[in-house]
């Protein structure tokens, strides 16, 4: 029962990122409210208000029908225009920055809520219009419901103004990178806070039983609480063999476990805790933030866009994220009550992460001396931070500085530019007394 609850909870969390989730809930609320008002009108709420507060009631049938018809047509026009703006945003983000940004932009909760408000008001107006009887006196007219429709339409207009403001901000690359950075920083901080010990010991898994994937797809997430509950119940240890975000082919090893063989039913249950998807969100996988920000920098340095300023801003965000990533251990575990590791989670190492980022940036930015200097500044800052964190991290950063220096020297022809880079390397070597290539 507990594992089923965790699975349902994980499913709901994944459903939240769907663009139709909140609009569907709010639209359903608008529909239910329309039926509630129809019921209250049947009890005579408008008749009571006509006698006691006539200003709160629209008591003319033709006026009520004209208002509701105008609202319905206007709302449809607003929704079409808003949808067009969203498509423009997605198209520009995909062409100018990176297609990987689209899932994060689509899952923008504010835009989902605004779309839900439009839909809910539209459904409310439609059913209120249908409830107006063709013939009858003013007391049969749902006058109070019509007044509420006016209020809801006013809210829709305010939401539309806010939507225009929001979409104009969302289309800016600075806002996009800031959102990616915030999500990744929050995710990384949470992972660091949950880490227990750097001295965790985990057995060698080479001889463990292997469970292979039964389908292909991008490994998006795993229900860790359900997996932990399963491991405790079966009294086994588990190693997750794949890294989140990678594309897993059918029959590749998904995990390894110790102990007796599991039956087919238990293996199927175990594999159900792994979620596959075509979309990735930074809030679930911080590594995606490094990929997205790097791709924004690379696109900015392309000849078609040629925007070094955006690349420099992207490097600033990457510097802050790398500094935070160095505080996280390369190995992640789940612990039991006695602080014994019983689930090992494979993660992207710091060395692999910074190499992949720097390899791409070196390739596309080595011709620009301004961006190159920014990259050196990033690596120098990380080198200072690594002094107090991990010796291995320091060696990794020194290796990346040497790689960057080699690419720059082989690419730049101007002696003035080369002298700037060489003097920077000489200073680094004298300060750190490390093996720098000069």
C-alpha positions as CSV (number, residue, x, y, z in Angstrom):
1,X,0.0,0.0,0.0
2,X,2.8,2.4,0.9
3,X,4.6,1.7,-2.4
4,X,1.4,2.2,-4.3
5,X,0.9,5.6,-2.6
6,X,4.5,6.7,-3.6
7,X,3.8,5.6,-7.2
8,X,0.5,7.6,-7.3
9,X,2.3,10.6,-5.8
10,X,5.1,10.4,-8.4
11,X,2.5,10.2,-11.2
12,X,0.7,13.3,-9.9
13,X,3.9,15.2,-9.7
14,X,4.8,14.3,-13.3
15,X,1.3,15.2,-14.4
16,X,1.7,18.7,-13.1
17,X,4.2,19.5,-15.8
18,X,1.6,18.8,-18.5
19,X,0.3,22.0,-20.0
20,X,-3.3,20.7,-19.8
21,X,-3.2,19.7,-16.1
22,X,-4.1,22.9,-14.3
23,X,-6.3,24.3,-17.2
24,X,-8.4,21.1,-17.0
25,X,-8.8,21.4,-13.2
26,X,-9.8,25.0,-13.3
27,X,-12.1,24.5,-16.3
28,X,-13.8,21.7,-14.4
29,X,-14.2,24.1,-11.5
30,X,-15.8,26.7,-13.7
31,X,-18.2,24.1,-15.1
32,X,-19.2,22.9,-11.6
33,X,-19.7,26.5,-10.4
34,X,-22.0,27.1,-13.4
35,X,-24.2,24.2,-12.4
36,X,-24.2,25.4,-8.7
37,X,-25.4,28.8,-9.8
38,X,-28.1,27.2,-12.0
39,X,-29.2,25.3,-8.9
40,X,-29.2,28.5,-6.8
41,X,-31.1,30.4,-9.4
42,X,-33.7,27.7,-9.3
43,X,-34.0,28.4,-5.5
44,X,-34.7,32.1,-6.3
45,X,-31.4,33.8,-5.4
46,X,-31.9,36.4,-8.1
47,X,-35.5,37.1,-7.0
48,X,-34.2,37.6,-3.4
49,X,-31.5,40.0,-4.6
50,X,-34.0,42.0,-6.8
51,X,-36.0,42.7,-3.7
52,X,-33.1,43.4,-1.4
53,X,-30.1,44.5,-3.6
54,X,-31.2,45.3,-7.1
55,X,-27.8,46.6,-8.1
56,X,-26.4,43.1,-7.9
57,X,-28.8,41.7,-10.6
58,X,-29.0,42.1,-14.3
59,X,-32.8,41.9,-14.8
60,X,-33.1,42.4,-18.6
61,X,-33.1,39.3,-20.7
62,X,-31.9,41.0,-23.9
63,X,-29.0,42.7,-22.0
64,X,-28.0,39.4,-20.3
65,X,-28.0,37.5,-23.6
66,X,-26.0,40.2,-25.4
67,X,-23.5,40.4,-22.6
68,X,-23.0,36.6,-22.4
69,X,-22.7,36.3,-26.2
70,X,-20.2,39.1,-26.4
71,X,-18.2,37.5,-23.5
72,X,-18.1,34.1,-25.3
73,X,-16.9,35.5,-28.6
74,X,-14.4,37.8,-26.9
75,X,-12.9,34.9,-24.8
76,X,-12.5,32.7,-27.8
77,X,-10.6,35.6,-29.5
78,X,-8.4,36.2,-26.5
79,X,-7.6,32.4,-26.2
80,X,-6.6,32.2,-29.9
81,X,-4.4,35.3,-29.5
82,X,-2.8,34.0,-26.3
83,X,-2.2,30.6,-27.9
84,X,-0.5,32.3,-30.9
85,X,1.8,34.2,-28.5
86,X,2.8,31.0,-26.8
87,X,3.6,29.4,-30.1
88,X,5.8,32.4,-31.1
89,X,7.6,32.1,-27.7
90,X,8.3,28.4,-28.2
91,X,9.4,28.9,-31.9
92,X,11.8,31.6,-31.0
93,X,13.2,29.7,-28.0
94,X,13.7,26.6,-30.2
95,X,15.4,28.5,-33.1
96,X,17.4,31.0,-31.2
97,X,18.4,29.2,-28.0
98,X,17.8,25.4,-27.7
99,X,14.9,22.9,-28.4
100,X,15.7,21.5,-24.9
101,X,14.1,24.6,-23.4
102,X,10.6,23.8,-24.7
103,X,9.5,21.4,-21.9
104,X,10.4,24.0,-19.2
105,X,8.6,26.8,-21.1
106,X,5.5,24.7,-21.7
107,X,5.2,23.7,-18.0
108,X,5.1,27.4,-17.0
109,X,2.4,27.3,-14.2
110,X,1.4,30.9,-14.6
111,X,0.5,30.5,-18.2
112,X,-1.4,27.3,-17.3
113,X,-3.4,29.1,-14.7
114,X,-4.3,31.9,-17.1
115,X,-5.4,29.4,-19.7
116,X,-7.5,27.7,-17.0
117,X,-9.2,31.0,-16.1
118,X,-10.1,31.6,-19.7
119,X,-11.6,28.2,-20.1
120,X,-13.5,28.2,-16.8
121,X,-15.0,31.6,-17.6
122,X,-15.9,30.5,-21.1
123,X,-17.7,27.4,-19.9
124,X,-19.5,29.4,-17.2
125,X,-20.8,31.9,-19.7
126,X,-21.9,29.2,-22.1
127,X,-24.0,27.3,-19.5
128,X,-25.3,30.5,-18.0
129,X,-26.5,31.6,-21.4
130,X,-28.1,28.2,-22.0
131,X,-30.0,28.5,-18.7
132,X,-31.8,31.7,-19.7
133,X,-35.4,30.7,-20.5
134,X,-36.8,31.9,-23.9
135,X,-39.9,33.4,-22.2
136,X,-40.5,34.4,-18.7
137,X,-40.5,37.2,-16.3
138,X,-37.5,38.9,-14.9
139,X,-37.5,36.7,-11.8
140,X,-36.7,33.7,-14.0
141,X,-33.7,35.4,-15.4
142,X,-30.4,34.3,-13.8
143,X,-29.5,37.9,-13.2
144,X,-27.0,37.3,-10.4
145,X,-25.2,34.7,-12.5
146,X,-24.9,37.2,-15.3
147,X,-23.4,39.7,-12.9
148,X,-20.8,37.1,-11.8
149,X,-20.0,36.5,-15.5
150,X,-19.2,40.3,-15.8
151,X,-16.8,39.9,-12.8
152,X,-15.2,36.8,-14.2
153,X,-14.7,38.6,-17.6
154,X,-13.0,41.4,-15.8
155,X,-10.7,38.9,-14.2
156,X,-9.9,37.5,-17.6
157,X,-9.0,40.9,-19.0
158,X,-6.7,41.5,-16.1
159,X,-5.2,38.0,-16.6
160,X,-4.7,38.8,-20.3
161,X,-2.8,42.0,-19.5
162,X,-0.6,40.0,-17.1
163,X,-0.1,37.4,-19.8
164,X,1.2,40.0,-22.3
165,X,3.6,41.2,-19.6
166,X,4.7,37.7,-18.7
167,X,5.2,36.5,-22.3
168,X,7.3,39.6,-23.1
169,X,9.6,38.7,-20.2
170,X,9.7,34.9,-20.9
171,X,10.9,35.5,-24.5
172,X,14.1,37.2,-23.2
173,X,17.2,35.0,-23.0
174,X,18.1,36.5,-19.6
175,X,14.8,35.5,-18.1
176,X,15.1,32.0,-19.6
177,X,18.6,31.4,-18.2
178,X,17.5,32.8,-14.8
179,X,14.7,30.3,-14.6
180,X,16.9,27.4,-15.5
181,X,19.5,28.5,-13.0
182,X,17.0,28.9,-10.2
183,X,15.5,25.4,-10.8
184,X,18.9,23.8,-11.0
185,X,20.2,25.6,-7.9
186,X,17.2,24.6,-5.9
187,X,17.5,21.0,-7.0
188,X,21.2,20.8,-6.3
189,X,20.8,22.4,-2.9
190,X,18.2,19.9,-2.0
191,X,20.4,17.0,-3.0
192,X,23.3,18.4,-1.1
193,X,21.2,18.9,2.0
194,X,20.0,15.2,1.9
195,X,23.6,13.8,1.6
196,X,24.7,12.1,4.8
197,X,28.2,10.9,4.6
198,X,31.3,10.9,2.4
199,X,32.5,7.7,3.9
200,X,29.6,5.5,2.8
201,X,30.7,2.0,1.8
202,X,29.0,0.0,-0.9
203,X,29.9,-3.5,-1.9
204,X,31.4,-4.3,-5.3
205,X,28.4,-5.0,-7.7
206,X,30.2,-6.8,-10.5
207,X,28.8,-10.2,-9.5
208,X,25.3,-9.0,-8.6
209,X,22.1,-10.1,-10.4
210,X,21.2,-7.8,-13.3
211,X,17.8,-6.5,-14.3
212,X,17.5,-5.4,-17.9
213,X,15.2,-2.7,-19.2
214,X,12.1,-4.0,-21.0
215,X,11.6,-0.9,-23.1
216,X,13.5,2.0,-24.7
217,X,13.3,5.6,-23.8
218,X,14.8,8.5,-21.9
219,X,15.3,7.6,-18.2
220,X,13.5,10.5,-16.6
221,X,13.2,9.6,-12.9
222,X,12.9,6.9,-10.4
223,X,10.6,6.6,-7.4
224,X,13.3,6.4,-4.7
225,X,10.9,6.0,-1.8
226,X,9.2,3.1,-3.5
227,X,12.6,1.6,-4.4
228,X,13.8,2.0,-0.8
229,X,10.6,0.4,0.5
230,X,11.1,-2.5,-1.9
231,X,14.7,-3.0,-0.9
232,X,13.8,-3.1,2.8
233,X,11.0,-5.5,2.2
234,X,13.1,-7.9,0.1
235,X,16.2,-7.4,2.3
236,X,18.4,-6.6,-0.7
237,X,20.8,-3.9,-1.9
238,X,20.3,-2.2,-5.2
239,X,22.5,-0.3,-7.6
240,X,20.9,1.9,-10.3
241,X,23.1,1.2,-13.3
242,X,21.9,4.1,-15.5
243,X,22.2,7.9,-15.2
244,X,19.1,10.0,-15.3
245,X,18.5,11.8,-18.6
246,X,20.2,9.2,-20.8
247,X,18.5,7.2,-23.6
248,X,18.2,3.6,-22.5
249,X,17.8,0.9,-25.1
250,X,15.8,-2.3,-24.5
251,X,17.7,-5.1,-22.8
252,X,20.4,-2.8,-21.4
253,X,21.2,-3.2,-17.7
254,X,18.8,-1.0,-15.6
255,X,19.9,-2.1,-12.2
256,X,21.8,-4.7,-10.2
257,X,20.8,-6.2,-6.9
258,X,22.3,-8.5,-4.3
259,X,20.8,-11.6,-2.7
260,X,18.5,-14.3,-3.9
261,X,16.9,-14.3,-7.4
262,X,13.7,-12.2,-7.7
263,X,10.7,-13.7,-9.4
264,X,9.2,-12.2,-12.5
265,X,6.4,-10.4,-10.6
266,X,8.9,-8.7,-8.3
267,X,11.1,-7.7,-11.2
268,X,8.1,-6.1,-13.0
269,X,7.2,-4.3,-9.8
270,X,10.8,-3.1,-9.5
271,X,10.9,-1.8,-13.1
272,X,7.6,0.1,-12.6
273,X,9.5,2.4,-10.2
274,X,11.5,3.7,-13.2
275,X,9.9,6.4,-15.3
276,X,10.6,7.0,-19.0
277,X,9.7,10.1,-20.9
278,X,10.4,12.1,-24.0
279,X,10.7,15.3,-22.0
280,X,13.1,16.4,-19.3
281,X,12.7,19.1,-16.6
282,X,15.5,20.9,-14.8
283,X,13.6,20.6,-11.6
284,X,14.0,16.8,-11.8
285,X,17.5,16.6,-13.3
286,X,20.0,19.4,-12.6
287,X,22.4,18.1,-15.2
288,X,20.0,19.3,-17.8
289,X,20.6,22.9,-16.7
290,X,24.2,22.6,-17.6
291,X,23.3,21.3,-21.0
292,X,20.7,24.0,-21.7
293,X,22.8,26.9,-20.6
294,X,25.8,25.5,-22.5
295,X,23.6,25.2,-25.7
296,X,22.4,28.8,-25.2
297,X,26.0,29.9,-25.1
298,X,26.9,27.8,-28.2
299,X,23.9,29.2,-30.2
300,X,24.9,32.7,-29.2
301,X,28.4,32.1,-30.6
302,X,27.2,30.8,-33.9
303,X,27.8,33.0,-37.0
304,X,24.1,33.4,-37.6
305,X,23.5,35.0,-34.2
306,X,27.0,36.2,-33.1
307,X,26.1,37.4,-29.6
308,X,29.1,37.0,-27.3
309,X,27.3,39.0,-24.5
310,X,24.8,36.2,-24.1
311,X,27.6,33.6,-24.0
312,X,29.4,35.6,-21.3
313,X,26.1,35.7,-19.2
314,X,25.7,31.9,-19.7
315,X,29.3,31.3,-18.4
316,X,28.4,33.4,-15.3
317,X,25.5,31.1,-14.6
318,X,27.6,28.0,-15.2
319,X,30.3,29.3,-12.8
320,X,27.8,29.5,-10.0
321,X,26.3,26.1,-10.7
322,X,29.7,24.4,-10.9
323,X,30.7,26.0,-7.6
324,X,27.6,24.5,-6.0
325,X,28.1,21.2,-7.8
326,X,31.5,20.8,-6.2
327,X,29.8,20.7,-2.8
328,X,28.0,17.5,-3.9
329,X,29.5,14.1,-3.7
330,X,30.0,12.1,-6.9
331,X,28.3,9.1,-5.3
332,X,24.7,9.1,-4.1
333,X,23.2,6.6,-1.7
334,X,20.0,5.9,0.2
335,X,20.6,4.9,3.8
336,X,18.7,2.8,6.3
337,X,18.0,3.7,9.9
338,X,21.5,2.5,10.9
339,X,23.1,4.8,8.2
340,X,24.1,1.8,6.1
341,X,23.9,2.4,2.3
342,X,21.5,0.0,0.6
343,X,20.7,1.8,-2.6
344,X,23.4,3.2,-4.9
345,X,22.4,5.9,-7.4
346,X,24.6,6.4,-10.4
347,X,25.2,10.1,-11.1
348,X,27.2,12.2,-13.5
349,X,30.6,12.8,-12.0
350,X,32.0,16.3,-11.7
351,X,34.9,15.4,-14.0
352,X,32.5,14.2,-16.7
353,X,30.2,17.2,-16.3
354,X,32.8,19.9,-16.6
355,X,34.6,18.1,-19.4
356,X,31.4,17.9,-21.5
357,X,30.6,21.6,-20.9
358,X,34.1,22.8,-21.5
359,X,34.6,20.6,-24.6
360,X,31.7,22.3,-26.3
361,X,32.6,25.8,-25.2
362,X,36.2,25.3,-26.2
363,X,35.2,24.2,-29.7
364,X,32.9,27.1,-30.4
365,X,34.5,29.9,-28.4
366,X,38.2,29.5,-28.8
367,X,38.4,32.1,-31.5
368,X,36.9,34.9,-29.3
369,X,39.5,36.3,-26.9
370,X,36.8,38.0,-24.7
371,X,34.8,34.8,-24.2
372,X,38.1,32.8,-23.7
373,X,39.1,35.2,-20.9
374,X,35.7,34.7,-19.3
375,X,36.2,30.9,-19.4
376,X,39.6,31.3,-17.8
377,X,38.0,33.4,-15.1
378,X,35.4,30.7,-14.5
379,X,38.1,28.0,-14.1
380,X,40.3,30.2,-11.9
381,X,37.3,30.8,-9.6
382,X,36.5,27.1,-9.5
383,X,40.1,26.3,-8.7
384,X,40.0,28.6,-5.7
385,X,36.8,26.9,-4.5
386,X,38.2,23.4,-5.0
387,X,41.0,24.1,-2.5
388,X,38.5,23.7,0.3
389,X,36.4,21.0,-1.2
390,X,38.2,18.1,-2.9
391,X,41.8,17.6,-4.2
392,X,40.4,15.5,-7.0
393,X,38.2,18.4,-8.1
394,X,41.3,20.6,-8.2
395,X,43.1,18.2,-10.5
396,X,40.1,18.0,-12.8
397,X,39.9,21.8,-13.1
398,X,43.7,22.1,-13.8
399,X,43.2,19.5,-16.6
400,X,40.5,21.7,-18.1
401,X,42.6,24.8,-17.8
402,X,45.4,23.0,-19.8
403,X,42.9,21.8,-22.4
404,X,41.5,25.3,-22.9
405,X,45.0,26.8,-23.1
406,X,46.1,24.3,-25.7
407,X,43.1,25.0,-27.9
408,X,43.4,28.7,-27.6
409,X,47.1,28.8,-28.4
410,X,46.6,26.6,-31.5
411,X,43.7,28.8,-32.7
412,X,44.7,32.4,-32.0
413,X,47.1,34.1,-34.3
414,X,47.3,37.6,-32.8
415,X,50.4,38.0,-30.6
416,X,48.7,40.5,-28.3
417,X,45.9,38.0,-27.6
418,X,48.4,35.2,-27.1
419,X,50.5,37.2,-24.7
420,X,47.4,37.9,-22.5
421,X,46.6,34.2,-22.3
422,X,50.2,33.2,-21.6
423,X,50.6,35.8,-18.9
424,X,47.5,34.5,-17.2
425,X,48.8,30.9,-17.3
426,X,52.1,32.0,-15.9
427,X,50.3,33.7,-13.0
428,X,48.2,30.6,-12.3
429,X,51.3,28.4,-12.3
430,X,53.1,30.6,-9.9
431,X,50.1,30.9,-7.5
432,X,49.2,27.2,-7.5
433,X,52.6,25.5,-8.2
434,X,50.7,23.0,-10.3
435,X,51.4,21.2,-13.5
436,X,50.1,23.8,-16.0
437,X,51.0,23.4,-19.7
438,X,52.8,26.5,-21.0
